[in-house]
């Protein structure tokens, strides 16, 4: 390990595989913080770095783990572990008696989540493998898609209905223009639109010009 000017170490002792089963051990020289147990270490180049600790007097285990955590700014947290066997008294053997996937450690059964009892024989709750969150996402996505389809159909119906109204109005306007053009062609005194002659001149305007010549 490379030295770090801000390096700190924490020593823990426990059994099992979960971090919650470990207990922090304080150095005998009281150099560790009361809250976290961290103490300065690995701050200078050296072949080793030692610290004296004291184990609990009533501790007895046949499968304990001593964990050393080295925390640096450059590399983050580094963990080093060592297996320990501490026999201060008689340890009852539980091998072959643990059920529901439990592990026999230190004379007792380490139960999985959802089981309890001396041999983990009591079923408290069976963890479900069903991913309800994923199903909920699919359900919400389906609802959104249905709403989008309904909105598209409503918009299409509205546009279709509106196009029919516009078509009717256009037909009425064309018919009205045709009637107006026909009326103008039949009225010789109408100056507005008697049509265009072969010279490109309005017929009513040409007739009036002839009257004044």
C-alpha positions in Angstrom: 0.0 0.0 0.0 1.2 3.5 -0.7 1.3 5.9 2.2 -1.3 8.7 2.5 -0.9 11.8 4.6 -4.6 11.6 5.6 -4.8 7.8 6.0 -7.1 6.3 8.7 -7.8 2.8 9.8 -10.7 1.0 11.5 -10.5 -2.5 13.0 -13.7 -4.6 13.3 -14.4 -8.1 14.5 -17.5 -10.1 13.7 -19.0 -13.2 12.2 -21.2 -13.9 9.3 -21.3 -12.2 5.9 -23.2 -9.0 6.7 -21.4 -5.8 7.7 -24.0 -5.3 10.5 -22.6 -8.3 12.4 -19.2 -6.6 12.9 -18.2 -4.7 16.1 -15.6 -1.9 16.0 -12.6 -2.4 18.2 -10.9 0.6 19.8 -7.1 0.8 20.1 -5.7 0.4 23.6 -3.9 3.8 23.3 -7.3 5.5 22.7 -6.1 7.0 19.5 -9.3 6.1 17.8 -12.4 8.3 17.5 -15.1 7.4 19.9 -17.9 7.5 17.3 -16.3 5.5 14.4 -13.1 4.0 15.9 -10.9 5.5 13.2 -7.2 6.1 14.0 -4.3 7.5 12.0 -2.3 4.9 10.0 -0.4 4.4 6.8 0.7 8.0 6.7 4.5 7.3 6.4 6.5 4.9 4.3 7.1 1.8 6.4 7.2 -2.0 6.2 4.5 -2.4 8.7 2.1 -0.3 10.9 0.9 -1.9 14.2 -1.8 -1.1 16.7 -2.6 -2.8 19.9 -6.2 -3.8 20.5 -8.1 -5.7 23.2 -10.7 -8.4 22.3 -13.9 -8.7 24.4 -13.3 -10.9 27.4 -16.5 -13.0 26.9 -15.9 -13.6 23.1 -15.9 -17.2 22.0 -16.2 -18.1 18.3 -14.9 -20.8 15.9 -15.3 -18.7 12.8 -14.6 -15.0 13.4 -13.3 -12.4 10.9 -10.9 -9.6 11.8 -11.4 -6.7 9.3 -9.1 -3.8 8.8 -10.3 -0.9 6.8 -7.7 1.5 5.4 -9.3 4.8 4.1 -7.3 7.1 1.8 -8.2 10.1 -0.3 -6.5 8.7 -3.3 -7.8 5.2 -3.3 -10.9 5.3 -1.2 -11.5 2.4 1.2 -9.3 -0.7 1.2 -10.4 -3.8 3.2 -8.1 -6.6 4.6 -9.6 -9.5 6.4 -8.3 -12.5 8.4 -10.1 -15.5 9.8 -9.8 -16.1 13.5 -10.7 -18.8 16.0 -11.2 -17.8 19.6 -12.0 -20.7 22.0 -12.5 -19.6 25.5 -15.2 -22.1 26.4 -17.2 -25.0 25.0 -19.0 -24.2 21.7 -22.1 -26.2 20.9 -22.0 -27.8 17.4 -25.0 -26.9 15.2 -23.7 -28.5 12.0 -26.5 -30.2 10.0 -29.3 -28.7 12.1 -29.7 -25.3 10.4 -32.6 -25.2 7.9 -33.9 -22.9 5.2 -30.4 -22.1 3.9 -28.9 -21.0 7.2 -25.2 -21.3 8.0 -23.8 -22.8 11.2 -21.3 -20.3 12.7 -19.9 -20.1 16.2 -22.3 -22.6 17.6 -25.4 -20.9 16.2 -27.4 -20.7 13.0 -27.0 -17.6 10.9 -30.5 -17.2 9.5 -31.4 -15.8 6.1 -33.8 -12.8 5.9 -37.4 -13.9 6.7 -36.4 -16.8 9.0 -35.8 -17.0 12.7 -35.5 -19.5 15.6 -32.6 -21.5 17.0 -32.2 -23.5 13.8 -34.0 -20.9 11.6 -37.1 -23.1 11.5 -39.6 -20.3 11.9 -40.8 -18.7 8.7 -41.5 -15.0 9.3 -41.9 -13.9 5.8 -40.8 -15.4 2.5 -39.0 -12.8 0.3 -40.9 -12.5 -3.0 -38.9 -12.6 -6.3 -41.7 -10.7 -8.1 -40.6 -7.4 -9.4 -43.7 -5.3 -8.7 -41.9 -2.1 -9.6 -41.3 -3.3 -13.1 -44.9 -4.5 -13.5 -46.1 -1.1 -12.3 -43.9 0.7 -14.9 -45.4 -1.5 -17.6 -48.9 -0.8 -16.4 -48.4 2.9 -16.4 -46.8 2.8 -19.8 -49.9 0.8 -21.1 -52.2 3.5 -19.6 -50.2 6.3 -21.3 -50.4 4.5 -24.7 -54.1 4.0 -24.4 -54.7 7.6 -23.5 -52.5 8.7 -26.5 -54.5 6.5 -28.9 -57.8 7.9 -27.6 -56.6 11.4 -28.0 -55.4 10.7 -31.6 -58.8 9.2 -32.5 -60.6 12.1 -30.9 -58.4 14.6 -32.9 -59.0 12.6 -36.1 -62.8 12.6 -35.6 -62.7 16.4 -34.9 -60.7 17.1 -38.0 -63.0 14.9 -40.1 -66.1 16.6 -38.8 -64.6 20.0 -39.3 -63.5 19.1 -42.9 -67.1 18.1 -43.7 -68.4 21.5 -42.5 -65.7 23.3 -44.5 -66.6 21.2 -47.6 -70.3 22.2 -47.2 -69.5 25.9 -46.9 -67.2 25.7 -49.9 -70.0 24.1 -52.0 -72.5 26.7 -50.8 -70.0 29.5 -51.7 -69.3 28.0 -55.2 -73.1 27.7 -55.9 -73.7 31.2 -54.7 -70.9 32.5 -57.0 -72.4 30.6 -59.9 -75.8 32.1 -59.3 -74.4 35.5 -59.1 -72.4 35.1 -62.4 -75.5 33.8 -64.1 -77.6 36.7 -62.9 -75.0 39.2 -64.1 -74.8 37.5 -67.6 -78.6 37.8 -68.0 -78.8 41.5 -66.9 -77.6 43.7 -69.8 -77.6 46.8 -67.5 -75.3 45.2 -65.0 -71.9 46.9 -65.2 -70.2 44.6 -62.7 -69.8 41.3 -64.7 -71.5 40.7 -68.0 -68.5 38.6 -69.0 -65.5 39.2 -71.3 -65.7 39.6 -75.1 -63.2 38.1 -77.6 -61.0 41.2 -77.3 -60.5 40.7 -73.5 -62.9 43.6 -72.7 -65.9 43.5 -70.3 -69.1 43.3 -72.4 -71.0 45.8 -70.3 -68.1 48.3 -70.4 -67.9 47.9 -74.2 -71.6 48.5 -74.6 -71.5 51.7 -72.5 -68.4 52.9 -74.4 -70.3 52.5 -77.7 -73.2 54.6 -76.4 -70.9 57.5 -75.8 -69.1 57.3 -79.1 
